[in-house]
Amino acid sequence: MKKKINYAEKDVLSEKDFERENIKERITIWIDESTLDAFRERAKEEGSKYQALINQALQEAIKKPSLLQRIERLEKKIG
């Protein structure tokens, strides 16, 4: 059975719709089934969308310093 996709309808666009952080791009990505199930379950519990949770997790991951950045920071502290 094919799932029906419901697309949101919006009559009027605002300036906020064109801000970089509000623009979304459709991609194809392979995610482990168990990981996807965990996001879906969490979204269900929180009453949100699993795609938004995945996006949030990715945003948090890119804000964390890389291993190289952490090593450089430690080297500066040690002298």
Biopython code that builds the backbone (N, CA, C, O; Angstrom):
import numpy as np
from Bio.PDB.StructureBuilder import StructureBuilder

atoms = [
    (1, "MET", "N", (0.840, -1.190, 0.000)),
    (1, "MET", "CA", (0.000, 0.000, 0.000)),
    (1, "MET", "C", (0.879, 1.245, 0.000)),
    (1, "MET", "O", (1.783, 1.364, 0.827)),
    (2, "LYS", "N", (0.624, 2.164, -0.912)),
    (2, "LYS", "CA", (1.376, 3.397, -1.011)),
    (2, "LYS", "C", (0.894, 4.410, 0.012)),
    (2, "LYS", "O", (-0.308, 4.573, 0.222)),
    (3, "LYS", "N", (1.844, 5.089, 0.646)),
    (3, "LYS", "CA", (1.480, 6.129, 1.603)),
    (3, "LYS", "C", (1.078, 7.393, 0.851)),
    (3, "LYS", "O", (1.677, 7.746, -0.165)),
    (4, "LYS", "N", (0.070, 8.054, 1.358)),
    (4, "LYS", "CA", (-0.353, 9.324, 0.771)),
    (4, "LYS", "C", (0.450, 10.438, 1.424)),
    (4, "LYS", "O", (0.562, 10.501, 2.648)),
    (5, "ILE", "N", (1.000, 11.303, 0.607)),
    (5, "ILE", "CA", (1.781, 12.431, 1.113)),
    (5, "ILE", "C", (0.886, 13.662, 1.138)),
    (5, "ILE", "O", (0.275, 14.022, 0.133)),
    (6, "ASN", "N", (0.820, 14.297, 2.298)),
    (6, "ASN", "CA", (0.049, 15.527, 2.443)),
    (6, "ASN", "C", (1.000, 16.711, 2.411)),
    (6, "ASN", "O", (1.862, 16.847, 3.279)),
    (7, "TYR", "N", (0.844, 17.556, 1.421)),
    (7, "TYR", "CA", (1.669, 18.743, 1.320)),
    (7, "TYR", "C", (0.923, 19.921, 1.931)),
    (7, "TYR", "O", (-0.278, 20.093, 1.726)),
    (8, "ALA", "N", (1.664, 20.727, 2.686)),
    (8, "ALA", "CA", (1.061, 21.904, 3.298)),
    (8, "ALA", "C", (0.783, 22.947, 2.229)),
    (8, "ALA", "O", (1.544, 23.091, 1.272)),
    (9, "GLU", "N", (-0.286, 23.652, 2.396)),
    (9, "GLU", "CA", (-0.615, 24.732, 1.469)),
    (9, "GLU", "C", (-0.445, 26.056, 2.191)),
    (9, "GLU", "O", (-0.826, 26.206, 3.351)),
    (10, "LYS", "N", (0.123, 26.991, 1.494)),
    (10, "LYS", "CA", (0.349, 28.304, 2.078)),
    (10, "LYS", "C", (0.014, 29.343, 1.030)),
    (10, "LYS", "O", (0.570, 29.326, -0.069)),
    (11, "ASP", "N", (-0.888, 30.246, 1.362)),
    (11, "ASP", "CA", (-1.343, 31.238, 0.394)),
    (11, "ASP", "C", (-0.403, 32.432, 0.273)),
    (11, "ASP", "O", (-0.203, 32.956, -0.822)),
    (12, "VAL", "N", (0.175, 32.864, 1.392)),
    (12, "VAL", "CA", (0.975, 34.079, 1.393)),
    (12, "VAL", "C", (2.355, 33.776, 1.948)),
    (12, "VAL", "O", (2.487, 33.152, 3.001)),
    (13, "LEU", "N", (3.376, 34.217, 1.241)),
    (13, "LEU", "CA", (4.747, 34.053, 1.708)),
    (13, "LEU", "C", (5.203, 35.333, 2.392)),
    (13, "LEU", "O", (4.851, 36.434, 1.969)),
    (14, "SER", "N", (5.979, 35.180, 3.440)),
    (14, "SER", "CA", (6.512, 36.346, 4.142)),
    (14, "SER", "C", (8.022, 36.411, 3.907)),
    (14, "SER", "O", (8.615, 35.478, 3.365)),
    (15, "GLU", "N", (8.636, 37.517, 4.318)),
    (15, "GLU", "CA", (10.086, 37.657, 4.179)),
    (15, "GLU", "C", (10.809, 36.560, 4.943)),
    (15, "GLU", "O", (11.867, 36.095, 4.517)),
    (16, "LYS", "N", (10.245, 36.145, 6.065)),
    (16, "LYS", "CA", (10.857, 35.110, 6.897)),
    (16, "LYS", "C", (10.994, 33.790, 6.130)),
    (16, "LYS", "O", (11.929, 33.029, 6.381)),
    (17, "ASP", "N", (10.089, 33.513, 5.214)),
    (17, "ASP", "CA", (10.139, 32.285, 4.428)),
    (17, "ASP", "C", (11.392, 32.209, 3.563)),
    (17, "ASP", "O", (11.791, 31.120, 3.149)),
    (18, "PHE", "N", (12.016, 33.350, 3.286)),
    (18, "PHE", "CA", (13.182, 33.388, 2.417)),
    (18, "PHE", "C", (14.495, 33.525, 3.179)),
    (18, "PHE", "O", (15.559, 33.614, 2.565)),
    (19, "GLU", "N", (14.435, 33.544, 4.508)),
    (19, "GLU", "CA", (15.659, 33.594, 5.303)),
    (19, "GLU", "C", (16.368, 32.255, 5.196)),
    (19, "GLU", "O", (15.724, 31.206, 5.150)),
    (20, "ARG", "N", (17.686, 32.289, 5.155)),
    (20, "ARG", "CA", (18.505, 31.096, 4.917)),
    (20, "ARG", "C", (18.145, 29.931, 5.840)),
    (20, "ARG", "O", (18.069, 28.787, 5.391)),
    (21, "GLU", "N", (17.927, 30.211, 7.108)),
    (21, "GLU", "CA", (17.644, 29.128, 8.063)),
    (21, "GLU", "C", (16.261, 28.507, 7.862)),
    (21, "GLU", "O", (15.977, 27.450, 8.425)),
    (22, "ASN", "N", (15.407, 29.137, 7.078)),
    (22, "ASN", "CA", (14.074, 28.609, 6.833)),
    (22, "ASN", "C", (13.930, 27.910, 5.486)),
    (22, "ASN", "O", (12.880, 27.340, 5.190)),
    (23, "ILE", "N", (14.970, 27.950, 4.679)),
    (23, "ILE", "CA", (14.924, 27.303, 3.367)),
    (23, "ILE", "C", (15.359, 25.851, 3.529)),
    (23, "ILE", "O", (16.408, 25.569, 4.108)),
    (24, "LYS", "N", (14.558, 24.950, 3.022)),
    (24, "LYS", "CA", (14.847, 23.518, 3.115)),
    (24, "LYS", "C", (15.147, 22.971, 1.733)),
    (24, "LYS", "O", (14.594, 23.435, 0.736)),
    (25, "GLU", "N", (16.024, 21.982, 1.680)),
    (25, "GLU", "CA", (16.360, 21.338, 0.417)),
    (25, "GLU", "C", (16.077, 19.850, 0.546)),
    (25, "GLU", "O", (16.471, 19.216, 1.524)),
    (26, "ARG", "N", (15.400, 19.306, -0.434)),
    (26, "ARG", "CA", (15.078, 17.880, -0.438)),
    (26, "ARG", "C", (16.318, 17.112, -0.892)),
    (26, "ARG", "O", (16.928, 17.436, -1.911)),
    (27, "ILE", "N", (16.682, 16.081, -0.110)),
    (27, "ILE", "CA", (17.809, 15.234, -0.456)),
    (27, "ILE", "C", (17.411, 13.775, -0.302)),
    (27, "ILE", "O", (16.361, 13.462, 0.259)),
    (28, "THR", "N", (18.244, 12.902, -0.798)),
    (28, "THR", "CA", (18.077, 11.466, -0.558)),
    (28, "THR", "C", (19.254, 11.022, 0.290)),
    (28, "THR", "O", (20.402, 11.334, -0.026)),
    (29, "ILE", "N", (18.980, 10.303, 1.356)),
    (29, "ILE", "CA", (20.023, 9.865, 2.270)),
    (29, "ILE", "C", (19.671, 8.470, 2.786)),
    (29, "ILE", "O", (18.501, 8.156, 3.002)),
    (30, "TRP", "N", (20.677, 7.652, 2.978)),
    (30, "TRP", "CA", (20.472, 6.312, 3.530)),
    (30, "TRP", "C", (20.748, 6.352, 5.025)),
    (30, "TRP", "O", (21.848, 6.705, 5.452)),
    (31, "ILE", "N", (19.746, 5.988, 5.819)),
    (31, "ILE", "CA", (19.850, 5.982, 7.279)),
    (31, "ILE", "C", (19.470, 4.586, 7.769)),
    (31, "ILE", "O", (18.528, 3.970, 7.270)),
    (32, "ASP", "N", (20.221, 4.104, 8.754)),
    (32, "ASP", "CA", (19.901, 2.792, 9.324)),
    (32, "ASP", "C", (18.452, 2.773, 9.786)),
    (32, "ASP", "O", (17.951, 3.749, 10.344)),
    (33, "GLU", "N", (17.795, 1.660, 9.549)),
    (33, "GLU", "CA", (16.383, 1.532, 9.913)),
    (33, "GLU", "C", (16.166, 1.746, 11.404)),
    (33, "GLU", "O", (15.187, 2.376, 11.806)),
    (34, "SER", "N", (17.074, 1.226, 12.227)),
    (34, "SER", "CA", (16.926, 1.378, 13.678)),
    (34, "SER", "C", (17.056, 2.844, 14.102)),
    (34, "SER", "O", (16.371, 3.292, 15.022)),
    (35, "THR", "N", (17.935, 3.584, 13.431)),
    (35, "THR", "CA", (18.096, 5.011, 13.730)),
    (35, "THR", "C", (16.849, 5.779, 13.332)),
    (35, "THR", "O", (16.357, 6.619, 14.085)),
    (36, "LEU", "N", (16.346, 5.487, 12.151)),
    (36, "LEU", "CA", (15.139, 6.154, 11.672)),
    (36, "LEU", "C", (13.944, 5.832, 12.571)),
    (36, "LEU", "O", (13.144, 6.713, 12.883)),
    (37, "ASP", "N", (13.826, 4.568, 12.986)),
    (37, "ASP", "CA", (12.745, 4.180, 13.896)),
    (37, "ASP", "C", (12.832, 4.949, 15.213)),
    (37, "ASP", "O", (11.814, 5.358, 15.770)),
    (38, "ALA", "N", (14.060, 5.143, 15.707)),
    (38, "ALA", "CA", (14.240, 5.879, 16.966)),
    (38, "ALA", "C", (13.782, 7.329, 16.811)),
    (38, "ALA", "O", (13.128, 7.872, 17.701)),
    (39, "PHE", "N", (14.124, 7.958, 15.678)),
    (39, "PHE", "CA", (13.678, 9.326, 15.444)),
    (39, "PHE", "C", (12.163, 9.392, 15.288)),
    (39, "PHE", "O", (11.523, 10.314, 15.795)),
    (40, "ARG", "N", (11.598, 8.430, 14.598)),
    (40, "ARG", "CA", (10.140, 8.417, 14.424)),
    (40, "ARG", "C", (9.426, 8.253, 15.764)),
    (40, "ARG", "O", (8.428, 8.923, 16.026)),
    (41, "GLU", "N", (9.938, 7.365, 16.605)),
    (41, "GLU", "CA", (9.326, 7.125, 17.914)),
    (41, "GLU", "C", (9.432, 8.378, 18.784)),
    (41, "GLU", "O", (8.468, 8.770, 19.442)),
    (42, "ARG", "N", (10.605, 8.997, 18.780)),
    (42, "ARG", "CA", (10.793, 10.220, 19.570)),
    (42, "ARG", "C", (9.872, 11.330, 19.073)),
    (42, "ARG", "O", (9.288, 12.063, 19.871)),
    (43, "ALA", "N", (9.746, 11.448, 17.764)),
    (43, "ALA", "CA", (8.858, 12.472, 17.196)),
    (43, "ALA", "C", (7.417, 12.220, 17.613)),
    (43, "ALA", "O", (6.681, 13.152, 17.936)),
    (44, "LYS", "N", (7.029, 10.974, 17.601)),
    (44, "LYS", "CA", (5.658, 10.610, 18.004)),
    (44, "LYS", "C", (5.417, 10.998, 19.461)),
    (44, "LYS", "O", (4.365, 11.542, 19.799)),
    (45, "GLU", "N", (6.400, 10.716, 20.323)),
    (45, "GLU", "CA", (6.284, 11.044, 21.746)),
    (45, "GLU", "C", (6.204, 12.552, 21.969)),
    (45, "GLU", "O", (5.463, 13.028, 22.829)),
    (46, "GLU", "N", (6.983, 13.296, 21.177)),
    (46, "GLU", "CA", (7.055, 14.745, 21.349)),
    (46, "GLU", "C", (6.002, 15.501, 20.546)),
    (46, "GLU", "O", (5.830, 16.708, 20.713)),
    (47, "GLY", "N", (5.303, 14.785, 19.677)),
    (47, "GLY", "CA", (4.305, 15.441, 18.833)),
    (47, "GLY", "C", (4.934, 16.323, 17.766)),
    (47, "GLY", "O", (4.384, 17.358, 17.392)),
    (48, "SER", "N", (6.099, 15.896, 17.279)),
    (48, "SER", "CA", (6.774, 16.671, 16.234)),
    (48, "SER", "C", (7.010, 15.782, 15.020)),
    (48, "SER", "O", (6.498, 14.664, 14.952)),
    (49, "LYS", "N", (7.780, 16.278, 14.071)),
    (49, "LYS", "CA", (8.079, 15.519, 12.864)),
    (49, "LYS", "C", (9.492, 14.956, 12.957)),
    (49, "LYS", "O", (10.411, 15.629, 13.422)),
    (50, "TYR", "N", (9.652, 13.713, 12.510)),
    (50, "TYR", "CA", (10.963, 13.082, 12.640)),
    (50, "TYR", "C", (12.014, 13.772, 11.779)),
    (50, "TYR", "O", (13.190, 13.797, 12.145)),
    (51, "GLN", "N", (11.610, 14.330, 10.642)),
    (51, "GLN", "CA", (12.564, 15.033, 9.792)),
    (51, "GLN", "C", (13.137, 16.252, 10.523)),
    (51, "GLN", "O", (14.323, 16.558, 10.400)),
    (52, "ALA", "N", (12.288, 16.939, 11.279)),
    (52, "ALA", "CA", (12.737, 18.103, 12.048)),
    (52, "ALA", "C", (13.721, 17.684, 13.131)),
    (52, "ALA", "O", (14.691, 18.391, 13.401)),
    (53, "LEU", "N", (13.472, 16.532, 13.752)),
    (53, "LEU", "CA", (14.392, 16.040, 14.783)),
    (53, "LEU", "C", (15.743, 15.665, 14.186)),
    (53, "LEU", "O", (16.784, 15.934, 14.786)),
    (54, "ILE", "N", (15.732, 15.048, 13.011)),
    (54, "ILE", "CA", (16.982, 14.701, 12.340)),
    (54, "ILE", "C", (17.740, 15.976, 11.987)),
    (54, "ILE", "O", (18.953, 16.051, 12.181)),
    (55, "ASN", "N", (17.030, 16.980, 11.470)),
    (55, "ASN", "CA", (17.653, 18.255, 11.132)),
    (55, "ASN", "C", (18.274, 18.899, 12.368)),
    (55, "ASN", "O", (19.385, 19.426, 12.312)),
    (56, "GLN", "N", (17.546, 18.850, 13.482)),
    (56, "GLN", "CA", (18.046, 19.431, 14.734)),
    (56, "GLN", "C", (19.307, 18.705, 15.197)),
    (56, "GLN", "O", (20.268, 19.346, 15.623)),
    (57, "ALA", "N", (19.313, 17.372, 15.118)),
    (57, "ALA", "CA", (20.482, 16.584, 15.518)),
    (57, "ALA", "C", (21.690, 16.912, 14.644)),
    (57, "ALA", "O", (22.813, 16.999, 15.140)),
    (58, "LEU", "N", (21.460, 17.094, 13.347)),
    (58, "LEU", "CA", (22.550, 17.450, 12.442)),
    (58, "LEU", "C", (23.086, 18.847, 12.750)),
    (58, "LEU", "O", (24.296, 19.068, 12.727)),
    (59, "GLN", "N", (22.186, 19.789, 13.040)),
    (59, "GLN", "CA", (22.619, 21.145, 13.399)),
    (59, "GLN", "C", (23.474, 21.132, 14.661)),
    (59, "GLN", "O", (24.491, 21.822, 14.726)),
    (60, "GLU", "N", (23.073, 20.356, 15.663)),
    (60, "GLU", "CA", (23.846, 20.257, 16.904)),
    (60, "GLU", "C", (25.200, 19.618, 16.654)),
    (60, "GLU", "O", (26.197, 20.025, 17.250)),
    (61, "ALA", "N", (25.247, 18.620, 15.779)),
    (61, "ALA", "CA", (26.503, 17.927, 15.476)),
    (61, "ALA", "C", (27.509, 18.847, 14.794)),
    (61, "ALA", "O", (28.702, 18.783, 15.091)),
    (62, "ILE", "N", (27.045, 19.703, 13.884)),
    (62, "ILE", "CA", (27.993, 20.571, 13.180)),
    (62, "ILE", "C", (28.460, 21.740, 14.044)),
    (62, "ILE", "O", (29.470, 22.370, 13.729)),
    (63, "LYS", "N", (27.745, 22.039, 15.126)),
    (63, "LYS", "CA", (28.176, 23.102, 16.036)),
    (63, "LYS", "C", (29.296, 22.635, 16.958)),
    (63, "LYS", "O", (30.053, 23.456, 17.476)),
    (64, "LYS", "N", (29.411, 21.329, 17.169)),
    (64, "LYS", "CA", (30.455, 20.792, 18.037)),
    (64, "LYS", "C", (31.802, 20.917, 17.332)),
    (64, "LYS", "O", (31.893, 20.714, 16.121)),
    (65, "PRO", "N", (32.850, 21.252, 18.091)),
    (65, "PRO", "CA", (34.164, 21.362, 17.461)),
    (65, "PRO", "C", (34.654, 19.999, 16.951)),
    (65, "PRO", "O", (34.378, 18.957, 17.547)),
    (66, "SER", "N", (35.377, 20.040, 15.847)),
    (66, "SER", "CA", (35.919, 18.803, 15.279)),
    (66, "SER", "C", (37.066, 18.298, 16.159)),
    (66, "SER", "O", (37.536, 19.007, 17.048)),
    (67, "LEU", "N", (37.500, 17.088, 15.905)),
    (67, "LEU", "CA", (38.625, 16.516, 16.648)),
    (67, "LEU", "C", (39.861, 17.387, 16.467)),
    (67, "LEU", "O", (40.576, 17.654, 17.433)),
    (68, "LEU", "N", (40.117, 17.827, 15.253)),
    (68, "LEU", "CA", (41.271, 18.680, 14.979)),
    (68, "LEU", "C", (41.183, 19.983, 15.766)),
    (68, "LEU", "O", (42.180, 20.436, 16.328)),
    (69, "GLN", "N", (40.011, 20.581, 15.810)),
    (69, "GLN", "CA", (39.838, 21.832, 16.563)),
    (69, "GLN", "C", (40.069, 21.606, 18.052)),
    (69, "GLN", "O", (40.666, 22.449, 18.722)),
    (70, "ARG", "N", (39.601, 20.476, 18.575)),
    (70, "ARG", "CA", (39.804, 20.175, 20.003)),
    (70, "ARG", "C", (41.275, 19.956, 20.303)),
    (70, "ARG", "O", (41.762, 20.403, 21.341)),
    (71, "ILE", "N", (41.992, 19.277, 19.419)),
    (71, "ILE", "CA", (43.430, 19.044, 19.615)),
    (71, "ILE", "C", (44.182, 20.363, 19.583)),
    (71, "ILE", "O", (45.048, 20.609, 20.423)),
    (72, "GLU", "N", (43.852, 21.219, 18.610)),
    (72, "GLU", "CA", (44.514, 22.523, 18.518)),
    (72, "GLU", "C", (44.264, 23.351, 19.769)),
    (72, "GLU", "O", (45.164, 24.040, 20.249)),
    (73, "ARG", "N", (43.045, 23.286, 20.302)),
    (73, "ARG", "CA", (42.711, 24.024, 21.525)),
    (73, "ARG", "C", (43.540, 23.505, 22.704)),
    (73, "ARG", "O", (44.043, 24.291, 23.507)),
    (74, "LEU", "N", (43.681, 22.176, 22.803)),
    (74, "LEU", "CA", (44.497, 21.593, 23.874)),
    (74, "LEU", "C", (45.971, 21.968, 23.728)),
    (74, "LEU", "O", (46.641, 22.266, 24.717)),
    (75, "GLU", "N", (46.466, 21.954, 22.506)),
    (75, "GLU", "CA", (47.860, 22.331, 22.265)),
    (75, "GLU", "C", (48.117, 23.763, 22.690)),
    (75, "GLU", "O", (49.179, 24.055, 23.240)),
    (76, "LYS", "N", (47.171, 24.671, 22.449)),
    (76, "LYS", "CA", (47.321, 26.059, 22.853)),
    (76, "LYS", "C", (47.352, 26.181, 24.376)),
    (76, "LYS", "O", (48.105, 26.984, 24.928)),
    (77, "LYS", "N", (46.528, 25.377, 25.047)),
    (77, "LYS", "CA", (46.489, 25.420, 26.507)),
    (77, "LYS", "C", (47.789, 24.902, 27.109)),
    (77, "LYS", "O", (48.298, 25.449, 28.087)),
    (78, "ILE", "N", (48.317, 23.835, 26.507)),
    (78, "ILE", "CA", (49.553, 23.225, 27.030)),
    (78, "ILE", "C", (50.762, 24.111, 26.739)),
    (78, "ILE", "O", (51.698, 24.197, 27.534)),
    (79, "GLY", "N", (50.719, 24.748, 25.616)),
    (79, "GLY", "CA", (51.773, 25.698, 25.263)),
    (79, "GLY", "C", (52.745, 25.118, 24.359)),
    (79, "GLY", "O", (53.699, 25.789, 23.965)),
]
sb = StructureBuilder()
sb.init_structure("model")
sb.init_model(0)
sb.init_chain("A")
sb.init_seg("    ")
for serial, (resi, resn, name, xyz) in enumerate(atoms, 1):
    if name == "N":
        sb.init_residue(resn, " ", resi, " ")
    sb.init_atom(name, np.array(xyz, "f"), 0.0, 1.0, " ", f" {name:<3s}", serial, name[0])
structure = sb.get_structure()
